[in-house]
Amino acid sequence: MANGEWRMANGEWRMANGEWRMASKFSRAHEFIRAHEFIRGKIYMNNKSAIIRTASAADFPAIREVVHEVWPIAYREMISQEQIRYMLEMMYSDESLTKQIEEEGCSFILYELNSGILGFASYSAIEHKLYKLHKLYVFTKSHGKGIGKALLDEVKNRVAALGGNAIELQVNKKNVAQHFYLKQGFSIDRELVLDIGNGFVMDDFVMRLLI
């Protein structure tokens, strides 16, 4: 990392001797992410010991706990319970999560408060400078507390640190979450219908944000 001391200025963390300058080396970007993860994680939720950290395989049960609570509520008016069960198993088994991280290059980040996981997000590069936000979920009881925005902001900062300049995501066309993303600067780019097997499809908007 660049020499200097991190200090708070105008609501942002900066180096004492100037703003952080992005290193061209990929490894230097990861150094920035580790420092950023430690520093910014401490300032969410009014400094009440909240952190945003990178997930490991040990966190898979906590990730599943979030989606098994959220999905039946969030998607009950959009897709059948049979499709919900099918997709949860397809996307959140240990085997699937391991493949997403180790083979597909996904990073999972967790919002943790007082040693409890309240939400998570995952993202990965899909093209040169283009990243995809694959997942962003927060326990229903914790909605409206800024946790989703904190996770999204963390993804945006990490993507920028890695040299990305745009983020895409998919959201069900009936999902009110699209309004949250619109407020965060995303716009609807196109429609996408995907056959996911077993007679089920995903009928989504693809949204994009330039960063």
Summary of the structure (lengths in Angstrom):
residues: 211
radius of gyration: 17.6
end to end distance: 22.7
largest distance: 58.2
contacts: 590
relative contact order: 0.12
helix: 40%
strand: 34%
